[in-house]
Structures are given as structure tokens and as C-alpha cells.
Amino acid sequence: MDGTETDWGNSVYLNPPFRKSDGQNGKGPTAFIRKAIEENKKGKDVVIMINTNAFINMLIEAGAEMRSMGRVKWLDAETGEPWKSPSCTTCFVLRGKGKDKL
């Protein structure tokens, strides 16, 4: 059964694959996250457990605000040329005490 191709129940616990594999018909975590968002838009609750880099967890645990910056085409520091493939980028903001929100 392909979990990205079926309707989910009213609440779902999701532990998506960490990488693409034949066991998921070649689908990786992105396909399952897209499906989770689609099901959530239908009013369903979704809990997702997924691996992350340690520094991301450190920022979350420190109370950082997060904003998606989309896919950024960074410039190479040496050549000034844009990278061939844009990378998904997140902005993290750690505020000092008593500061207003952005």
C-alpha cells in the first residue's frame, strides 16, 4: 500500500521514510510531508516524527522563530556566480528579552 495515494483517517501519526527507497515506491520524505499537508487542509490532525539536524533542534529548543525563505539561489563566495541548484532556506530569529516581534 502506498500511503501517499490513500485517504488518511481523522488523525494520523506519521513517521515518513528518511530517504527515497523502493519500499515506498521510490517516494521519500517530501512526498509524505506533501500528503500530510494535503490531509491537514482537509481538517485532519497530523503528528510527524522526522529526523532533523542537531542545530535545527537547538534553535527550536531555544525558542527561535522560523520563517521559510523558499528556495534561495545563493552566490558562490569565490566566483560570485549563482549556485546551479537553489536550496531550501529557513530564517531563524532569536530575540532578546523584551523585544517586539518582527
Sequence and secondary structure as in RCSB ss.txt:
>XXXX:A:sequence
MDGTETDWGNSVYLNPPFRKSDGQNGKGPTAFIRKAIEENKKGKDVVIMINTNAFINMLIEAGAEMRSMGRVKWL
DAETGEPWKSPSCTTCFVLRGKGKDKL
>XXXX:A:secstr
  TTSS   SEEEE   SS  GGGTT  HHHHHHHHHHHHHTT EEEE     HHHHHHHHTT EEEEEEEE  B
 TTT  B SS EEEEEEE   TT    
